[in-house]
Amino acid sequence: MKTESIVFAVAGMCFGVILGWVIGAQQSRLSAPAAAAPAPVQQQSARQTPPLDEARVQALMTVIKNDPKNAGAALQLGNTYFDAERYDDAITWYEESLRLDPKNPDASTDLGISYYYTGQTDRALQQFETSLKIDARHTKTMLNRGIVLAFGKQDLAGAEAAWKEVIAIAPDSPEAQAARKGLEGLSAAGHPRPGTTPGS
């Protein structure tokens, strides 16, 4: 999460058994979830955790020391910890960024994703609701809300509705592309689409 744009790339769906979800990306760089993430993504645990950019942390801490109200620096620090999959530290700085700038839907959504990766599914969904109150058309939030509904709550109908909304709002966006893959995964897993019957 070195930029404000976080797009969770979806590469399959799981319904009872894992068909191959790979989530986590920003811009063009894919990054699988940490081993601490809730099931069903723990199969990624054999992967090595990315290193923390210590120099960037120190530089941002210096900025914050000299300008304690710098919400952007706090957000960047959260992103730096997120990239290193140190989600508890990321949460600390996303919360600080939002304390300083409570109307930033990207920071709010980043915080929700970090909550999910630390096993706080309900808190993640609550944070996504906050993001959508800030920006009701924030497709990054909708996409990630669908992922958490599918994995954290096994609410496939809710996930489907969230992803369809992403496509309706921004059909040519990277989020819509990921949402389409999620919907394809639901179909492959045997989850019927509205107006259809299984096998039709």
C-alpha positions in Angstrom: 0.0 0.0 0.0 2.6 2.5 -1.1 -0.1 4.6 -2.7 -3.6 5.5 -1.7 -5.0 3.1 -4.2 -5.5 -0.4 -2.8 -7.2 -2.9 -5.0 -7.7 -6.4 -3.8 -7.2 -8.7 -6.8 -9.5 -11.7 -6.7 -8.4 -14.9 -8.4 -11.0 -17.5 -7.6 -13.6 -18.3 -5.0 -13.9 -20.7 -2.1 -17.2 -22.3 -1.1 -16.5 -25.1 1.4 -13.1 -25.8 -0.3 -10.5 -23.3 -1.5 -10.6 -22.9 -5.2 -7.7 -20.4 -5.2 -8.3 -16.9 -3.8 -5.3 -14.7 -3.9 -6.1 -11.3 -2.4 -4.0 -8.3 -1.8 -2.5 -5.8 -4.2 -1.8 -2.2 -4.8 -1.5 -0.9 -8.3 0.2 -3.6 -10.4 2.0 -5.4 -7.6 0.2 -8.5 -6.2 0.9 -9.3 -2.6 -0.7 -12.3 -0.9 -2.2 -12.0 2.6 -0.1 -12.6 5.7 -0.2 -15.9 7.6 -2.0 -14.0 10.3 -5.0 -13.4 8.0 -8.1 -15.4 8.9 -8.9 -18.7 7.1 -9.3 -19.5 4.2 -6.1 -17.7 3.1 -3.7 -19.3 5.6 -2.3 -21.5 2.8 -0.2 -18.5 2.0 1.7 -18.9 5.3 4.8 -20.5 3.7 5.6 -17.2 2.0 8.2 -14.9 3.5 7.0 -11.7 5.0 8.2 -8.6 3.1 10.8 -6.6 4.9 10.0 -3.3 6.6 11.4 -0.2 4.9 13.2 1.1 8.0 14.6 4.1 6.3 11.1 5.2 5.2 9.7 4.6 8.7 12.5 6.8 10.1 11.9 9.5 7.5 8.2 9.6 8.1 8.6 9.6 11.9 10.8 12.6 11.5 8.1 14.4 9.5 5.5 13.5 12.1 7.8 14.7 15.0 8.2 18.1 13.3 4.5 18.2 12.2 2.3 16.1 14.5 -0.8 17.1 12.6 0.5 15.7 9.3 -2.3 13.2 8.4 -0.6 12.4 5.1 2.6 11.3 6.8 0.6 9.1 9.2 -1.2 7.5 6.3 2.1 6.8 4.5 3.5 5.3 7.7 0.4 3.1 7.9 1.0 2.1 4.3 4.6 1.3 4.9 3.8 -1.0 7.8 1.0 -2.6 5.8 3.4 -3.4 2.9 5.6 -5.2 5.5 2.4 -7.1 6.7 2.8 -5.5 10.2 -0.9 -4.9 10.4 -1.1 -4.0 14.1 1.4 -1.2 13.5 -0.5 -0.2 10.3 -3.7 0.0 12.4 -2.0 2.4 14.8 -1.0 4.8 12.1 -4.2 4.5 10.0 -6.2 5.4 13.2 -3.9 8.4 13.8 -4.3 9.5 10.2 -8.1 9.3 10.5 -8.0 11.2 13.8 -6.3 14.0 12.0 -8.3 13.7 8.7 -11.5 11.8 9.4 -13.0 12.3 5.9 -10.4 10.2 4.0 -12.2 7.1 2.6 -8.9 5.5 1.5 -7.4 5.7 5.0 -10.6 4.4 6.4 -10.7 1.5 4.0 -7.1 0.7 4.6 -7.9 0.5 8.3 -10.8 -1.9 7.6 -8.5 -4.2 5.6 -6.0 -4.2 8.4 -8.7 -5.0 10.9 -9.6 -8.0 8.7 -6.0 -9.2 8.4 -5.8 -9.2 12.2 -8.9 -11.3 12.6 -11.3 -8.5 13.4 -14.0 -9.3 10.8 -16.9 -7.4 12.3 -14.7 -4.4 13.0 -13.5 -4.4 9.4 -17.1 -4.4 8.1 -18.0 -1.5 10.5 -15.0 0.5 9.2 -16.1 -0.1 5.6 -19.5 1.3 6.5 -17.7 4.4 7.8 -15.9 4.6 4.5 -19.1 4.5 2.6 -20.6 7.2 4.8 -17.7 9.4 3.7 -18.0 8.4 0.0 -21.0 6.3 -0.9 -19.5 5.5 -4.3 -16.1 4.4 -3.0 -15.5 1.3 -5.1 -12.4 0.1 -3.3 -14.4 -0.1 -0.1 -17.2 -2.0 -1.9 -14.8 -4.5 -3.4 -13.1 -5.2 -0.1 -16.4 -5.3 1.7 -17.4 -8.1 -0.7 -14.2 -10.0 0.0 -14.7 -9.8 3.8 -18.3 -10.8 3.5 -17.4 -13.8 1.5 -14.4 -15.0 3.6 -15.2 -13.5 7.0 -18.9 -14.1 7.1 -19.5 -16.7 4.4 -22.1 -14.3 3.1 -21.9 -15.0 -0.6 -25.1 -13.2 -1.5 -23.8 -10.1 0.3 -20.5 -10.4 -1.5 -22.2 -10.7 -4.8 -24.3 -7.6 -4.2 -21.2 -5.6 -3.2 -19.3 -6.7 -6.3 -22.2 -6.0 -8.7 -22.4 -2.5 -7.2 -18.7 -1.9 -8.0 -19.3 -3.0 -11.6 -22.4 -0.7 -11.9 -20.6 2.3 -10.6 -17.2 2.0 -12.3 -17.4 -0.7 -15.0 -13.9 0.0 -16.4 -12.0 0.3 -13.2 -9.5 -2.2 -11.8 -11.9 -2.8 -8.9 -14.6 -3.8 -11.4 -12.2 -6.2 -13.0 -11.5 -7.8 -9.7 -15.2 -7.8 -8.8 -16.0 -9.7 -12.1 -13.4 -12.3 -11.1 -15.1 -12.7 -7.8 -18.5 -13.2 -9.4 -17.0 -15.7 -11.8 -15.6 -17.5 -8.7 -19.0 -17.6 -7.1 -20.4 -19.2 -10.3 -17.5 -21.7 -10.4 -18.2 -22.6 -6.8 -21.8 -23.4 -7.6 -23.4 -20.3 -6.0 -26.4 -19.5 -8.2 -26.9 -16.0 -9.7 -30.2 -14.3 -9.1 -32.8 -15.5 -11.5 -31.0 -18.8 -12.2 -31.2 -22.2 -10.8 -28.1 -24.4 -10.1 -26.9 -26.0 -13.3 -28.8 -23.6 -15.6 
